[in-house]
Amino acid sequence: TPLVDAEGFAKSAGGFLATSTRAWPFGSTVHIRTFGEPSALAKNPLRLDFEIHNFSPAMNAASTVTALTSAVPRLVAKGKLQIQEQTDIFGALKNLAPLVNCQATDTQVFVVGDGLQHSPDYSLYAAIQGKVGPPPSPPDSLLTGCHVTFLGIGEGLGTAASMNLVRQTWTDRLRQAGVEALSLLQTW
């Protein structure tokens, strides 16, 4: 994934996230998670939750998000974060759902990476190769009302057909999950 091995991508993603975060009002909550293989998450305990308020304004949140996102390639290079062989984006979104109520508050979910689900449950790599069909449908109300943005989707895939399959898969599944607004950005 470009976030772990491309410093320029990580800095650019951090800048995009900072710009978004700066506009958030007091009371907004920021949750940062990795979404690699579940068995390896204990090795990469990147879990950060904080609220934007008087003592921690949006500018501070933006700085934290930028610094953390930009540092991922360096943390991987130094062995402080381990590269995982799987990416469980579906699972991470299911785990996120109980933390947010997109119907009650304006909620933005950002997924930074190539968007290639690769877990024991489903592999977009296998779908690109024609070995499996579409992934299972998510629960209809999983992310009802959420705004989801992928940064870097399809990065490095190389073919338009592969890119289209990844984009269409995420569009279909997230619409089924009730996502209100969806942006699939390869570059920004």
C-alpha positions in Angstrom: 0.0 0.0 0.0 1.3 3.4 -0.8 0.9 4.7 2.7 3.6 2.4 4.1 6.2 2.6 1.3 5.8 6.0 -0.3 6.8 9.0 1.8 5.5 11.5 -0.8 2.1 9.8 -0.8 2.0 9.8 3.1 2.8 13.5 3.3 0.2 14.3 0.6 -2.5 12.2 2.4 -1.5 13.9 5.7 -2.0 17.3 4.2 -5.4 16.4 2.8 -6.5 15.0 6.1 -5.2 18.1 7.9 -7.2 20.4 5.6 -10.3 18.4 6.3 -9.7 18.3 10.1 -9.1 22.0 10.5 -12.7 22.7 9.5 -14.2 20.4 12.1 -16.2 22.1 14.9 -15.7 21.7 18.7 -17.0 18.4 19.9 -15.8 16.5 16.8 -14.1 13.2 17.6 -11.1 11.8 15.7 -10.5 8.0 15.6 -7.4 6.8 13.9 -7.0 3.0 13.3 -4.9 0.6 11.2 -6.9 -1.9 9.2 -4.5 -4.7 8.6 -4.9 -8.3 9.5 -6.8 -8.7 12.8 -4.2 -11.1 14.3 -1.4 -8.6 13.8 -3.2 -5.5 15.2 -1.7 -6.2 18.7 1.7 -5.7 17.1 0.6 -2.4 15.6 -1.4 -0.7 18.3 -2.1 2.4 16.3 -5.2 3.5 18.0 -5.8 7.2 18.7 -9.0 8.8 19.8 -9.3 12.5 20.7 -12.0 15.2 20.8 -11.7 18.7 19.4 -12.4 21.2 22.2 -11.0 24.5 23.7 -7.8 22.8 25.0 -7.3 20.8 21.8 -8.6 22.9 18.9 -9.0 21.6 15.4 -5.5 23.0 14.5 -3.9 20.7 17.0 -5.9 17.8 15.7 -4.9 18.6 12.2 -1.2 18.8 13.2 -1.5 15.4 15.0 -3.2 13.8 12.0 -0.6 15.2 9.6 2.4 14.2 11.7 1.1 10.6 12.2 0.1 10.0 8.6 3.3 11.5 7.2 5.4 9.4 9.6 4.0 6.0 8.7 6.7 5.2 6.1 9.4 6.2 8.6 7.8 4.1 11.3 7.7 1.1 9.0 11.3 1.6 7.9 12.4 1.8 11.6 10.4 -1.3 12.5 8.1 0.5 14.8 5.1 -0.4 12.6 5.1 -3.8 10.9 3.8 -4.3 7.4 1.0 -6.7 7.4 0.3 -9.2 4.7 -3.5 -8.6 4.8 -5.8 -5.6 4.7 -9.2 -6.0 6.3 -11.0 -2.7 5.3 -14.4 -4.4 5.5 -13.6 -5.6 9.1 -12.3 -2.2 10.1 -15.4 -0.4 8.9 -17.6 -3.0 10.7 -15.6 -2.3 13.9 -15.9 1.5 13.4 -19.7 1.4 13.0 -20.5 1.2 16.8 -18.2 4.2 17.5 -20.0 6.5 15.2 -23.6 7.6 14.6 -23.6 9.1 11.2 -27.3 9.8 11.3 -27.0 11.9 14.4 -23.8 13.8 13.6 -21.9 14.7 10.4 -19.4 11.9 10.2 -16.5 11.6 7.8 -14.6 8.4 7.4 -11.2 8.5 5.6 -9.5 5.3 4.3 -5.9 5.9 3.3 -4.4 3.2 1.1 -4.9 1.4 -2.2 -8.4 0.0 -1.2 -7.3 -3.6 -1.9 -9.2 -5.7 0.6 -7.1 -8.8 1.2 -8.2 -10.9 4.1 -9.3 -14.5 4.7 -12.9 -13.4 4.1 -12.4 -11.8 0.7 -9.6 -10.7 -1.6 -9.9 -8.0 -4.2 -6.6 -9.3 -5.6 -8.3 -12.6 -6.3 -11.3 -10.7 -7.9 -8.9 -8.8 -10.2 -7.5 -12.2 -11.3 -11.0 -13.5 -11.9 -10.7 -16.2 -9.2 -13.7 -14.9 -7.0 -16.8 -12.9 -7.6 -18.0 -9.9 -5.6 -17.6 -9.7 -1.9 -20.5 -10.5 0.5 -23.0 -7.7 1.0 -22.6 -5.7 4.2 -25.4 -5.1 6.6 -27.7 -2.5 5.0 -27.5 0.0 7.9 -23.8 -0.4 8.8 -22.7 3.1 7.8 -26.0 4.9 7.1 -25.5 8.6 6.7 -21.7 8.4 6.7 -19.4 10.3 4.3 -16.6 8.1 3.2 -13.4 9.1 1.3 -10.8 6.8 0.0 -7.4 8.4 -0.6 -5.1 6.4 -2.9 -7.7 3.9 -4.2 -6.2 1.7 -6.8 -2.7 3.2 -6.4 -0.2 1.1 -8.3 -2.7 -1.2 -9.9 -1.6 -0.3 -13.4 -4.6 -1.3 -15.5 -7.9 0.6 -16.0 -9.9 -2.7 -15.7 -8.4 -3.4 -12.3 -9.0 0.2 -11.2 -12.6 0.0 -12.4 -13.2 -3.2 -10.6 -11.9 -1.9 -7.3 -13.8 1.4 -7.6 -17.1 -0.4 -8.5 -16.7 -2.9 -5.7 -16.3 -0.2 -3.1 -19.1 1.9 -4.6 -21.5 -1.0 -4.6 -20.7 -2.3 -1.1 -20.6 1.1 0.6 -23.8 2.2 -1.0 -25.4 -1.0 0.3 -24.1 -0.2 3.7 -25.9 3.1 3.6 -23.1 5.5 2.9 -24.5 8.9 2.0 -21.5 10.5 0.2 -18.6 8.6 -1.3 -15.4 9.9 -2.8 -12.9 7.5 -4.3 -9.7 9.5 -5.0 -6.6 8.0 -6.5 -4.9 11.4 -6.4 -6.0 14.8 -5.1 
